Amino acid sequence: MKITQDAGRKALGEFAPDFAHYNDDILFGENWNNGDIDHKTRCIITVVALMASGVTDSSLKYHLENAQKTGVTKREIAAVVTHVGFYAGWPKAWAVFNMAKEVWAEEDAQTAMAAHENSMIFPIGAPNDGFKQYFSGRSYLAPVSKEQVGIFNVTFEPACRNNWHIHHAAKGGGQILICVAGRGWYQAWGKDAVEMKPGDVVNIPAGVKHWHGAAKDSWFSHLAVEVPGENTSNEWLEPVAEETYTQLL
């Protein structure tokens, strides 16, 4: 993989063209592309050098992100920073860890998401972008059946929930929720929230204002079964109040 860089010319091309040239063409263009050290090792060495020098600004974050892209895992970077902390200083280790946690947070989320998907027989599906304006957090949608009765597997990341809403129908209608993985909550207006775990079923008659979503510390998936009815529609309302949600364990 050839490393290229143009940050020097973008930031200093007119003010300091020589420095921009050395940064883009020599440091990154030649030194970073030297094959005597593999890219992953070079990224780790750079993080160590910046940490030892006490540099914990955006340049360190850039090189931490580079290290992650080359395959440095959370456990590896934690071991590197811990080891260097004994020699370069404990406060520097704390500073680097605070930044590294942000960089590797997405890796944690992806790992948890994969583990959740492996725990159920239904796929997580695609990002639920068509309804994202009605959700606090990210959700995913996987159609299970679109014939006779609509059945969709809806997955919520931790702490994600949908807005209060009502399923309307002149006759019949409503919705059935069947938890298939993780842990979540269902709440009807004016009633206590009900915890949902795999196998739990909630029947929601038409006309009932309610919300459902994941627990704060767990992914959550349920099958949403659309109960047939006449003149059915869905009315989206306000988001769930933060104080209402945060009091749930």
PAGUKOL-388465 format. One record per residue (C-alpha): x, y, z; residue number from 1. Coordinates in steps of 0.02 Angstrom, whole numbers, always signed. Example, Ala and Ser with C-alpha at 12.3 -4.5 7.8 and 13.67 -1.06 7.14 Angstrom:
! residues 2
<atom><px>+615</px><py>-225</py><pz>+390</pz><n>1</n></atom>
<atom><px>+684</px><py>-53</py><pz>+357</pz><n>2</n></atom>
***
This chain:
! residues 249
<atom><px>+0</px><py>+0</py><pz>+0</pz><n>1</n></atom>
<atom><px>+78</px><py>+163</py><pz>-57</pz><n>2</n></atom>
<atom><px>+63</px><py>+308</py><pz>+66</pz><n>3</n></atom>
<atom><px>+21</px><py>+478</py><pz>-6</pz><n>4</n></atom>
<atom><px>-2</px><py>+643</py><pz>+83</pz><n>5</n></atom>
<atom><px>-53</px><py>+819</py><pz>+33</pz><n>6</n></atom>
<atom><px>-90</px><py>+897</py><pz>+204</pz><n>7</n></atom>
<atom><px>+69</px><py>+1000</py><pz>+197</pz><n>8</n></atom>
<atom><px>+25</px><py>+1082</py><pz>+32</pz><n>9</n></atom>
<atom><px>-155</px><py>+1112</py><pz>+86</pz><n>10</n></atom>
<atom><px>-104</px><py>+1196</py><pz>+249</pz><n>11</n></atom>
<atom><px>+64</px><py>+1275</py><pz>+207</pz><n>12</n></atom>
<atom><px>+84</px><py>+1267</py><pz>+19</pz><n>13</n></atom>
<atom><px>+92</px><py>+1456</py><pz>+0</pz><n>14</n></atom>
<atom><px>+162</px><py>+1504</py><pz>+170</pz><n>15</n></atom>
<atom><px>+300</px><py>+1373</py><pz>+182</pz><n>16</n></atom>
<atom><px>+314</px><py>+1277</py><pz>+17</pz><n>17</n></atom>
<atom><px>+480</px><py>+1195</py><pz>+65</pz><n>18</n></atom>
<atom><px>+409</px><py>+1126</py><pz>+228</pz><n>19</n></atom>
<atom><px>+255</px><py>+1066</py><pz>+133</pz><n>20</n></atom>
<atom><px>+368</px><py>+976</py><pz>+10</pz><n>21</n></atom>
<atom><px>+471</px><py>+894</py><pz>+147</pz><n>22</n></atom>
<atom><px>+312</px><py>+839</py><pz>+238</pz><n>23</n></atom>
<atom><px>+217</px><py>+770</py><pz>+88</pz><n>24</n></atom>
<atom><px>+355</px><py>+707</py><pz>-25</pz><n>25</n></atom>
<atom><px>+497</px><py>+660</py><pz>+93</pz><n>26</n></atom>
<atom><px>+421</px><py>+613</py><pz>+261</pz><n>27</n></atom>
<atom><px>+268</px><py>+526</py><pz>+190</pz><n>28</n></atom>
<atom><px>+312</px><py>+503</py><pz>+7</pz><n>29</n></atom>
<atom><px>+482</px><py>+421</py><pz>+37</pz><n>30</n></atom>
<atom><px>+506</px><py>+379</py><pz>+221</pz><n>31</n></atom>
<atom><px>+332</px><py>+306</py><pz>+252</pz><n>32</n></atom>
<atom><px>+347</px><py>+204</py><pz>+92</pz><n>33</n></atom>
<atom><px>+515</px><py>+128</py><pz>+141</pz><n>34</n></atom>
<atom><px>+486</px><py>-60</py><pz>+138</pz><n>35</n></atom>
<atom><px>+615</px><py>-102</py><pz>+271</pz><n>36</n></atom>
<atom><px>+480</px><py>-82</py><pz>+405</pz><n>37</n></atom>
<atom><px>+302</px><py>-139</py><pz>+375</pz><n>38</n></atom>
<atom><px>+166</px><py>-8</py><pz>+385</pz><n>39</n></atom>
<atom><px>+86</px><py>-76</py><pz>+545</pz><n>40</n></atom>
<atom><px>+252</px><py>-71</py><pz>+639</pz><n>41</n></atom>
<atom><px>+288</px><py>+104</py><pz>+574</pz><n>42</n></atom>
<atom><px>+118</px><py>+163</py><pz>+638</pz><n>43</n></atom>
<atom><px>+153</px><py>+92</py><pz>+811</pz><n>44</n></atom>
<atom><px>+326</px><py>+170</py><pz>+816</pz><n>45</n></atom>
<atom><px>+253</px><py>+339</py><pz>+768</pz><n>46</n></atom>
<atom><px>+121</px><py>+330</py><pz>+906</pz><n>47</n></atom>
<atom><px>+258</px><py>+286</py><pz>+1031</pz><n>48</n></atom>
<atom><px>+367</px><py>+431</py><pz>+974</pz><n>49</n></atom>
<atom><px>+226</px><py>+557</py><pz>+987</pz><n>50</n></atom>
<atom><px>+174</px><py>+491</py><pz>+1158</pz><n>51</n></atom>
<atom><px>+352</px><py>+497</py><pz>+1223</pz><n>52</n></atom>
<atom><px>+367</px><py>+677</py><pz>+1161</pz><n>53</n></atom>
<atom><px>+206</px><py>+726</py><pz>+1248</pz><n>54</n></atom>
<atom><px>+117</px><py>+764</py><pz>+1084</pz><n>55</n></atom>
<atom><px>-67</px><py>+726</py><pz>+1112</pz><n>56</n></atom>
<atom><px>-150</px><py>+839</py><pz>+985</pz><n>57</n></atom>
<atom><px>-238</px><py>+800</py><pz>+820</pz><n>58</n></atom>
<atom><px>-78</px><py>+729</py><pz>+746</pz><n>59</n></atom>
<atom><px>-79</px><py>+589</py><pz>+875</pz><n>60</n></atom>
<atom><px>-261</px><py>+551</py><pz>+837</pz><n>61</n></atom>
<atom><px>-218</px><py>+544</py><pz>+652</pz><n>62</n></atom>
<atom><px>-82</px><py>+415</py><pz>+683</pz><n>63</n></atom>
<atom><px>-192</px><py>+316</py><pz>+803</pz><n>64</n></atom>
<atom><px>-322</px><py>+307</py><pz>+665</pz><n>65</n></atom>
<atom><px>-186</px><py>+253</py><pz>+544</pz><n>66</n></atom>
<atom><px>-133</px><py>+116</py><pz>+664</pz><n>67</n></atom>
<atom><px>-310</px><py>+52</py><pz>+678</pz><n>68</n></atom>
<atom><px>-329</px><py>+49</py><pz>+488</pz><n>69</n></atom>
<atom><px>-172</px><py>-58</py><pz>+472</pz><n>70</n></atom>
<atom><px>-243</px><py>-189</py><pz>+589</pz><n>71</n></atom>
<atom><px>-183</px><py>-135</py><pz>+761</pz><n>72</n></atom>
<atom><px>-315</px><py>-202</py><pz>+880</pz><n>73</n></atom>
<atom><px>-381</px><py>-125</py><pz>+1039</pz><n>74</n></atom>
<atom><px>-285</px><py>-252</py><pz>+1144</pz><n>75</n></atom>
<atom><px>-124</px><py>-216</py><pz>+1049</pz><n>76</n></atom>
<atom><px>-134</px><py>-27</py><pz>+1066</pz><n>77</n></atom>
<atom><px>-179</px><py>-46</py><pz>+1251</pz><n>78</n></atom>
<atom><px>-24</px><py>-154</py><pz>+1277</pz><n>79</n></atom>
<atom><px>+86</px><py>-32</py><pz>+1181</pz><n>80</n></atom>
<atom><px>+26</px><py>+121</py><pz>+1278</pz><n>81</n></atom>
<atom><px>+39</px><py>+29</py><pz>+1445</pz><n>82</n></atom>
<atom><px>+217</px><py>-27</py><pz>+1408</pz><n>83</n></atom>
<atom><px>+274</px><py>+145</py><pz>+1350</pz><n>84</n></atom>
<atom><px>+188</px><py>+226</py><pz>+1500</pz><n>85</n></atom>
<atom><px>+318</px><py>+147</py><pz>+1616</pz><n>86</n></atom>
<atom><px>+458</px><py>+233</py><pz>+1520</pz><n>87</n></atom>
<atom><px>+379</px><py>+393</py><pz>+1452</pz><n>88</n></atom>
<atom><px>+266</px><py>+437</py><pz>+1597</pz><n>89</n></atom>
<atom><px>+97</px><py>+386</py><pz>+1670</pz><n>90</n></atom>
<atom><px>+8</px><py>+553</py><pz>+1631</pz><n>91</n></atom>
<atom><px>+56</px><py>+533</py><pz>+1447</pz><n>92</n></atom>
<atom><px>-18</px><py>+358</py><pz>+1448</pz><n>93</n></atom>
<atom><px>-181</px><py>+426</py><pz>+1518</pz><n>94</n></atom>
<atom><px>-188</px><py>+559</py><pz>+1382</pz><n>95</n></atom>
<atom><px>-158</px><py>+433</py><pz>+1244</pz><n>96</n></atom>
<atom><px>-285</px><py>+311</py><pz>+1314</pz><n>97</n></atom>
<atom><px>-420</px><py>+445</py><pz>+1316</pz><n>98</n></atom>
<atom><px>-392</px><py>+474</py><pz>+1131</pz><n>99</n></atom>
<atom><px>-370</px><py>+290</py><pz>+1087</pz><n>100</n></atom>
<atom><px>-536</px><py>+246</py><pz>+1167</pz><n>101</n></atom>
<atom><px>-623</px><py>+363</py><pz>+1045</pz><n>102</n></atom>
<atom><px>-530</px><py>+291</py><pz>+895</pz><n>103</n></atom>
<atom><px>-566</px><py>+109</py><pz>+939</pz><n>104</n></atom>
<atom><px>-746</px><py>+140</py><pz>+997</pz><n>105</n></atom>
<atom><px>-815</px><py>+97</py><pz>+825</pz><n>106</n></atom>
<atom><px>-720</px><py>-69</py><pz>+828</pz><n>107</n></atom>
<atom><px>-805</px><py>-110</py><pz>+992</pz><n>108</n></atom>
<atom><px>-974</px><py>-69</py><pz>+917</pz><n>109</n></atom>
<atom><px>-942</px><py>-176</py><pz>+763</pz><n>110</n></atom>
<atom><px>-887</px><py>-322</py><pz>+871</pz><n>111</n></atom>
<atom><px>-1042</px><py>-309</py><pz>+981</pz><n>112</n></atom>
<atom><px>-1153</px><py>-293</py><pz>+827</pz><n>113</n></atom>
<atom><px>-1078</px><py>-450</py><pz>+749</pz><n>114</n></atom>
<atom><px>-1100</px><py>-547</py><pz>+911</pz><n>115</n></atom>
<atom><px>-1281</px><py>-492</py><pz>+921</pz><n>116</n></atom>
<atom><px>-1316</px><py>-546</py><pz>+741</pz><n>117</n></atom>
<atom><px>-1236</px><py>-716</py><pz>+774</pz><n>118</n></atom>
<atom><px>-1352</px><py>-741</py><pz>+922</pz><n>119</n></atom>
<atom><px>-1510</px><py>-747</py><pz>+815</pz><n>120</n></atom>
<atom><px>-1570</px><py>-835</py><pz>+657</pz><n>121</n></atom>
<atom><px>-1629</px><py>-675</py><pz>+572</pz><n>122</n></atom>
<atom><px>-1512</px><py>-550</py><pz>+488</pz><n>123</n></atom>
<atom><px>-1489</px><py>-375</py><pz>+555</pz><n>124</n></atom>
<atom><px>-1520</px><py>-303</py><pz>+384</pz><n>125</n></atom>
<atom><px>-1484</px><py>-130</py><pz>+318</pz><n>126</n></atom>
<atom><px>-1481</px><py>+37</py><pz>+409</pz><n>127</n></atom>
<atom><px>-1660</px><py>+92</py><pz>+438</pz><n>128</n></atom>
<atom><px>-1631</px><py>+258</py><pz>+348</pz><n>129</n></atom>
<atom><px>-1811</px><py>+276</py><pz>+289</pz><n>130</n></atom>
<atom><px>-1870</px><py>+296</py><pz>+469</pz><n>131</n></atom>
<atom><px>-1714</px><py>+365</py><pz>+554</pz><n>132</n></atom>
<atom><px>-1800</px><py>+531</py><pz>+592</pz><n>133</n></atom>
<atom><px>-1915</px><py>+435</py><pz>+709</pz><n>134</n></atom>
<atom><px>-1776</px><py>+347</py><pz>+806</pz><n>135</n></atom>
<atom><px>-1654</px><py>+405</py><pz>+940</pz><n>136</n></atom>
<atom><px>-1498</px><py>+310</py><pz>+889</pz><n>137</n></atom>
<atom><px>-1463</px><py>+189</py><pz>+747</pz><n>138</n></atom>
<atom><px>-1581</px><py>+52</py><pz>+696</pz><n>139</n></atom>
<atom><px>-1580</px><py>-83</py><pz>+561</pz><n>140</n></atom>
<atom><px>-1717</px><py>-165</py><pz>+460</pz><n>141</n></atom>
<atom><px>-1728</px><py>-339</py><pz>+381</pz><n>142</n></atom>
<atom><px>-1890</px><py>-391</py><pz>+292</pz><n>143</n></atom>
<atom><px>-1941</px><py>-569</py><pz>+339</pz><n>144</n></atom>
<atom><px>-2109</px><py>-574</py><pz>+247</pz><n>145</n></atom>
<atom><px>-2197</px><py>-448</py><pz>+135</pz><n>146</n></atom>
<atom><px>-2339</px><py>-563</py><pz>+82</pz><n>147</n></atom>
<atom><px>-2501</px><py>-601</py><pz>+175</pz><n>148</n></atom>
<atom><px>-2435</px><py>-526</py><pz>+337</pz><n>149</n></atom>
<atom><px>-2290</px><py>-402</py><pz>+346</pz><n>150</n></atom>
<atom><px>-2152</px><py>-462</py><pz>+462</pz><n>151</n></atom>
<atom><px>-1991</px><py>-363</py><pz>+488</pz><n>152</n></atom>
<atom><px>-1842</px><py>-393</py><pz>+600</pz><n>153</n></atom>
<atom><px>-1800</px><py>-226</py><pz>+680</pz><n>154</n></atom>
<atom><px>-1633</px><py>-208</py><pz>+769</pz><n>155</n></atom>
<atom><px>-1587</px><py>-68</py><pz>+889</pz><n>156</n></atom>
<atom><px>-1411</px><py>-23</py><pz>+945</pz><n>157</n></atom>
<atom><px>-1391</px><py>+1</py><pz>+1134</pz><n>158</n></atom>
<atom><px>-1499</px><py>+146</py><pz>+1198</pz><n>159</n></atom>
<atom><px>-1587</px><py>+165</py><pz>+1031</pz><n>160</n></atom>
<atom><px>-1777</px><py>+180</py><pz>+1037</pz><n>161</n></atom>
<atom><px>-1914</px><py>+243</py><pz>+923</pz><n>162</n></atom>
<atom><px>-2029</px><py>+390</py><pz>+955</pz><n>163</n></atom>
<atom><px>-2199</px><py>+373</py><pz>+1033</pz><n>164</n></atom>
<atom><px>-2317</px><py>+317</py><pz>+895</pz><n>165</n></atom>
<atom><px>-2491</px><py>+248</py><pz>+862</pz><n>166</n></atom>
<atom><px>-2549</px><py>+116</py><pz>+739</pz><n>167</n></atom>
<atom><px>-2720</px><py>+171</py><pz>+677</pz><n>168</n></atom>
<atom><px>-2853</px><py>+62</py><pz>+597</pz><n>169</n></atom>
<atom><px>-3040</px><py>+73</py><pz>+566</pz><n>170</n></atom>
<atom><px>-3049</px><py>-113</py><pz>+605</pz><n>171</n></atom>
<atom><px>-2917</px><py>-239</py><pz>+661</pz><n>172</n></atom>
<atom><px>-2740</px><py>-177</py><pz>+640</pz><n>173</n></atom>
<atom><px>-2609</px><py>-150</py><pz>+772</pz><n>174</n></atom>
<atom><px>-2442</px><py>-238</py><pz>+792</pz><n>175</n></atom>
<atom><px>-2361</px><py>-388</py><pz>+876</pz><n>176</n></atom>
<atom><px>-2181</px><py>-381</py><pz>+939</pz><n>177</n></atom>
<atom><px>-2081</px><py>-541</py><pz>+964</pz><n>178</n></atom>
<atom><px>-1908</px><py>-520</py><pz>+1042</pz><n>179</n></atom>
<atom><px>-1780</px><py>-629</py><pz>+953</pz><n>180</n></atom>
<atom><px>-1616</px><py>-567</py><pz>+1029</pz><n>181</n></atom>
<atom><px>-1544</px><py>-449</py><pz>+1158</pz><n>182</n></atom>
<atom><px>-1642</px><py>-349</py><pz>+1286</pz><n>183</n></atom>
<atom><px>-1761</px><py>-204</py><pz>+1264</pz><n>184</n></atom>
<atom><px>-1915</px><py>-112</py><pz>+1323</pz><n>185</n></atom>
<atom><px>-2095</px><py>-84</py><pz>+1272</pz><n>186</n></atom>
<atom><px>-2205</px><py>+48</py><pz>+1351</pz><n>187</n></atom>
<atom><px>-2386</px><py>+97</py><pz>+1322</pz><n>188</n></atom>
<atom><px>-2440</px><py>+273</py><pz>+1366</pz><n>189</n></atom>
<atom><px>-2487</px><py>+288</py><pz>+1549</pz><n>190</n></atom>
<atom><px>-2417</px><py>+117</py><pz>+1595</pz><n>191</n></atom>
<atom><px>-2251</px><py>+52</py><pz>+1661</pz><n>192</n></atom>
<atom><px>-2119</px><py>-3</py><pz>+1537</pz><n>193</n></atom>
<atom><px>-2109</px><py>-191</py><pz>+1506</pz><n>194</n></atom>
<atom><px>-1940</px><py>-276</py><pz>+1486</pz><n>195</n></atom>
<atom><px>-1921</px><py>-386</py><pz>+1332</pz><n>196</n></atom>
<atom><px>-1804</px><py>-535</py><pz>+1316</pz><n>197</n></atom>
<atom><px>-1793</px><py>-672</py><pz>+1183</pz><n>198</n></atom>
<atom><px>-1960</px><py>-761</py><pz>+1170</pz><n>199</n></atom>
<atom><px>-2062</px><py>-620</py><pz>+1247</pz><n>200</n></atom>
<atom><px>-2214</px><py>-563</py><pz>+1149</pz><n>201</n></atom>
<atom><px>-2309</px><py>-399</py><pz>+1158</pz><n>202</n></atom>
<atom><px>-2479</px><py>-372</py><pz>+1077</pz><n>203</n></atom>
<atom><px>-2515</px><py>-190</py><pz>+1032</pz><n>204</n></atom>
<atom><px>-2695</px><py>-151</py><pz>+986</pz><n>205</n></atom>
<atom><px>-2733</px><py>-14</py><pz>+862</pz><n>206</n></atom>
<atom><px>-2749</px><py>+158</py><pz>+941</pz><n>207</n></atom>
<atom><px>-2623</px><py>+129</py><pz>+1082</pz><n>208</n></atom>
<atom><px>-2486</px><py>+260</py><pz>+1098</pz><n>209</n></atom>
<atom><px>-2321</px><py>+171</py><pz>+1134</pz><n>210</n></atom>
<atom><px>-2134</px><py>+156</py><pz>+1103</pz><n>211</n></atom>
<atom><px>-2006</px><py>+16</py><pz>+1102</pz><n>212</n></atom>
<atom><px>-1817</px><py>+2</py><pz>+1092</pz><n>213</n></atom>
<atom><px>-1656</px><py>-66</py><pz>+1164</pz><n>214</n></atom>
<atom><px>-1594</px><py>-64</py><pz>+1342</pz><n>215</n></atom>
<atom><px>-1450</px><py>+54</py><pz>+1378</pz><n>216</n></atom>
<atom><px>-1323</px><py>-88</py><pz>+1386</pz><n>217</n></atom>
<atom><px>-1387</px><py>-209</py><pz>+1254</pz><n>218</n></atom>
<atom><px>-1424</px><py>-230</py><pz>+1070</pz><n>219</n></atom>
<atom><px>-1606</px><py>-278</py><pz>+1041</pz><n>220</n></atom>
<atom><px>-1700</px><py>-361</py><pz>+899</pz><n>221</n></atom>
<atom><px>-1884</px><py>-398</py><pz>+880</pz><n>222</n></atom>
<atom><px>-1997</px><py>-458</py><pz>+743</pz><n>223</n></atom>
<atom><px>-2128</px><py>-327</py><pz>+706</pz><n>224</n></atom>
<atom><px>-2286</px><py>-412</py><pz>+641</pz><n>225</n></atom>
<atom><px>-2410</px><py>-299</py><pz>+554</pz><n>226</n></atom>
<atom><px>-2585</px><py>-355</py><pz>+603</pz><n>227</n></atom>
<atom><px>-2702</px><py>-341</py><pz>+451</pz><n>228</n></atom>
<atom><px>-2840</px><py>-214</py><pz>+464</pz><n>229</n></atom>
<atom><px>-2945</px><py>-87</py><pz>+371</pz><n>230</n></atom>
<atom><px>-2884</px><py>+89</py><pz>+333</pz><n>231</n></atom>
<atom><px>-2722</px><py>+62</py><pz>+429</pz><n>232</n></atom>
<atom><px>-2594</px><py>+200</py><pz>+456</pz><n>233</n></atom>
<atom><px>-2451</px><py>+244</py><pz>+572</pz><n>234</n></atom>
<atom><px>-2439</px><py>+409</py><pz>+666</pz><n>235</n></atom>
<atom><px>-2266</px><py>+459</py><pz>+728</pz><n>236</n></atom>
<atom><px>-2262</px><py>+572</py><pz>+879</pz><n>237</n></atom>
<atom><px>-2134</px><py>+651</py><pz>+998</pz><n>238</n></atom>
<atom><px>-1971</px><py>+567</py><pz>+1053</pz><n>239</n></atom>
<atom><px>-1968</px><py>+476</py><pz>+1219</pz><n>240</n></atom>
<atom><px>-1917</px><py>+599</py><pz>+1356</pz><n>241</n></atom>
<atom><px>-1739</px><py>+569</py><pz>+1414</pz><n>242</n></atom>
<atom><px>-1792</px><py>+560</py><pz>+1596</pz><n>243</n></atom>
<atom><px>-1921</px><py>+427</py><pz>+1552</pz><n>244</n></atom>
<atom><px>-1792</px><py>+319</py><pz>+1466</pz><n>245</n></atom>
<atom><px>-1643</px><py>+342</py><pz>+1583</pz><n>246</n></atom>
<atom><px>-1740</px><py>+281</py><pz>+1736</pz><n>247</n></atom>
<atom><px>-1754</px><py>+109</py><pz>+1655</pz><n>248</n></atom>
<atom><px>-1619</px><py>-16</py><pz>+1707</pz><n>249</n></atom>
***
